Amino acid sequence: MIQVVVIGSGFAGLWAALGAARRLDELGLTERTVAITVLSAEPFHDIRVRNYEADLSACRIPLADVLDPAGVAHITTEVTGIDADCRRVTTASGETHDYDRLVLASGSRVVKPDIPGLREFGFDVDTYDGAMRLQHHLQELADGPATPAAATVVIVGAGLTGIETACELPHRLRALGVTPRVVLVDHNAFVGSDMGASARPVIEQALSDNGVETRTGVSVAAVGRGGLSLSSGEQLAAATVVWCAGMRASSLTEHLPVDRDRLGRVEVDDYLRVIGVPAMFAAGDVAAARMDDEHVSVMSCQHGRPMGRYAGYNVISDLFDQPLLALRIPWYVTVLDLGPAGAVYTEGWDRMVVSRGVEAKATKQTINTRRIYPPLTRSRSDLLAAAAPDLQARP
Ligand SMILES: Cc1cc2nc3c(=O)[nH]c(=O)nc-3n(C[C@H](O)[C@H](O)[C@H](O)COP(=O)(O)OP(=O)(O)OC[C@H]3O[C@@H](n4cnc5c(N)ncnc54)[C@H](O)[C@@H]3O)c2cc1C
């Protein structure tokens, strides 16, 4: 039996596994010839991009609902090692899984640097568990004595995740009966410095409309249970610090005998094959893929989902000497949620604003609640159809 192993069940891993199952079906083969197995730390497909929202009830999809109908096996386990020479992965429980082809799709994590108190007292919205921990903490504070620190949330990192979290929190806190104070801190000179000059005024206006204070050009010196100190010397009384600064690819990339970029990603070719490692593909946040002649993929579900579908198609095609499909995506958009102030939608790599307010918010809601979801019908044909290596039109 030929073994295809996929590590991870996020946006890249899920679609790689379904894309492989679809290609197998297309070639008239079955799971009796090729076993496709997803190894993932959680038995879920998490809609990670929604972790800044208040209601996460629709953000965890059991893998059984989306992989069983497609004939894809899944094992809940943490992969701890990859031996590319022996084509074998090892797990925390001591099992090994040999593969003929591997798709690495173990994603990324926010990096909490070695700032005193940060790892002990800091929160994040990086994972479902992290976001739920933050929710419970905010509820506990709302149920306790009303102090300035209890009402104050400091968000560190004014990139996309930090801005979305900051814009969402004031009304989330109000819904808990708290009169909120939300402060967004960044060491850069501007909020949303990656978003470009066109979107920045829209973001600044939205932060102001949502009542979010900003501190730019400063970093965090130390975090404690009831507050934090900034490099400027300012002390903020805050029982909640949410760390949203800096992403890094899964440390599994360090097991491969190749160079990594500054985000820890491995380079893949147009077919999602890891350059320099035989029998291995990579997709999503672990991989740096060329999206066009000038741009490399961004850590995003926008790129991770098509990378997964193409990796799945190609991993099976490669096994049976069929032509591979090159992935190129001719468009790039950013749709940033700005809470009650709407959203901002930009097009192009220089991020020119094309819509904002309620219009952009409607697009964001369609993305977050429909566009990025797999079919939940438990139908094999629906799932395989959704895994076709076609590029979606821009939202
Ligand atoms: C709050 C937030 C908002 C975001 N908003 C946007 C947005 O608006 N638009 C956008 O395009 N992107 C957004 N992103 C980024 C997006 O979520 C990621 O780029 C995307 O999730 C990457 O997909 P992935 O499949 O590569 O990794 P992930 O979704 O992180 O999935 C990784 C998978 O690997 C598994 N895994 C990890 N390590 C191991 C291991 N050792 N063993 C076994 N399994 C393992 C995990 O359990 C998981 O199933 C946002 C991220 C956050 C946190």
The ligand as a MOL file (V3000), in Angstrom:
LIG
                    3D

  0  0  0     0  0            999 V3000
M  V30 BEGIN CTAB
M  V30 COUNTS 53 58 0 0 0
M  V30 BEGIN ATOM
M  V30 1 C -6.6580 35.8720 14.6210 0
M  V30 2 C -6.1490 35.5560 13.2420 0
M  V30 3 C -6.7120 36.1960 12.1450 0
M  V30 4 C -6.2590 35.9080 10.8640 0
M  V30 5 N -6.8600 36.5350 9.8190 0
M  V30 6 C -6.5210 36.1970 8.5650 0
M  V30 7 C -7.2120 36.7620 7.4580 0
M  V30 8 O -8.0860 37.6180 7.6160 0
M  V30 9 N -6.8770 36.3360 6.2220 0
M  V30 10 C -5.9180 35.3890 6.0070 0
M  V30 11 O -5.6930 35.0230 4.8350 0
M  V30 12 N -5.2290 34.8440 7.0330 0
M  V30 13 C -5.5030 35.2200 8.3070 0
M  V30 14 N -4.8380 34.6660 9.3710 0
M  V30 15 C -3.7150 33.7430 9.1030 0
M  V30 16 C -4.2210 32.3140 8.8570 0
M  V30 17 O -5.0190 31.8730 9.9250 0
M  V30 18 C -3.0430 31.3780 8.6780 0
M  V30 19 O -2.1930 31.8810 7.6790 0
M  V30 20 C -3.5540 29.9940 8.2880 0
M  V30 21 O -4.2610 29.4370 9.3600 0
M  V30 22 C -2.4190 29.0840 7.8310 0
M  V30 23 O -2.9400 27.8430 7.4770 0
M  V30 24 P -2.0600 26.5320 7.6970 0
M  V30 25 O -2.9270 25.3660 7.3170 0
M  V30 26 O -0.7470 26.6910 7.0640 0
M  V30 27 O -1.7900 26.4800 9.2750 0
M  V30 28 P -2.7930 26.3630 10.4970 0
M  V30 29 O -4.1380 26.8540 10.1710 0
M  V30 30 O -2.0570 26.9460 11.6470 0
M  V30 31 O -2.8990 24.7950 10.7220 0
M  V30 32 C -1.7910 24.0530 11.1880 0
M  V30 33 C -2.2480 22.6480 11.5030 0
M  V30 34 O -1.1260 21.8540 11.8590 0
M  V30 35 C -1.3570 21.1990 13.0930 0
M  V30 36 N -0.0420 21.0270 13.7030 0
M  V30 37 C 0.8590 21.9950 14.0210 0
M  V30 38 N 1.9680 21.4300 14.5320 0
M  V30 39 C 1.7630 20.0920 14.5240 0
M  V30 40 C 2.5350 18.9770 14.9240 0
M  V30 41 N 3.7680 19.1160 15.4350 0
M  V30 42 N 2.0090 17.7370 14.8030 0
M  V30 43 C 0.7670 17.5610 14.2890 0
M  V30 44 N -0.0050 18.5970 13.8880 0
M  V30 45 C 0.4940 19.8350 14.0030 0
M  V30 46 C -2.3030 22.1300 13.8400 0
M  V30 47 O -3.0050 21.4310 14.8470 0
M  V30 48 C -3.2080 22.5590 12.6790 0
M  V30 49 O -4.1640 21.5640 12.3860 0
M  V30 50 C -5.2290 34.9580 10.6710 0
M  V30 51 C -4.6420 34.3300 11.7780 0
M  V30 52 C -5.0900 34.6270 13.0580 0
M  V30 53 C -4.4590 33.9370 14.2320 0
M  V30 END ATOM
M  V30 BEGIN BOND
M  V30 1 1 1 2
M  V30 2 1 2 3
M  V30 3 2 2 52
M  V30 4 2 3 4
M  V30 5 1 4 5
M  V30 6 1 4 50
M  V30 7 2 5 6
M  V30 8 1 6 7
M  V30 9 1 6 13
M  V30 10 2 7 8
M  V30 11 1 7 9
M  V30 12 1 9 10
M  V30 13 2 10 11
M  V30 14 1 10 12
M  V30 15 2 12 13
M  V30 16 1 13 14
M  V30 17 1 14 15
M  V30 18 1 14 50
M  V30 19 1 15 16
M  V30 20 1 16 17
M  V30 21 1 16 18
M  V30 22 1 18 19
M  V30 23 1 18 20
M  V30 24 1 20 21
M  V30 25 1 20 22
M  V30 26 1 22 23
M  V30 27 1 23 24
M  V30 28 2 24 25
M  V30 29 1 24 26
M  V30 30 1 24 27
M  V30 31 1 27 28
M  V30 32 2 28 29
M  V30 33 1 28 30
M  V30 34 1 28 31
M  V30 35 1 31 32
M  V30 36 1 32 33
M  V30 37 1 33 34
M  V30 38 1 33 48
M  V30 39 1 34 35
M  V30 40 1 35 36
M  V30 41 1 35 46
M  V30 42 1 36 37
M  V30 43 1 36 45
M  V30 44 2 37 38
M  V30 45 1 38 39
M  V30 46 1 39 40
M  V30 47 2 39 45
M  V30 48 1 40 41
M  V30 49 2 40 42
M  V30 50 1 42 43
M  V30 51 2 43 44
M  V30 52 1 44 45
M  V30 53 1 46 47
M  V30 54 1 46 48
M  V30 55 1 48 49
M  V30 56 2 50 51
M  V30 57 1 51 52
M  V30 58 1 52 53
M  V30 END BOND
M  V30 END CTAB
M  END
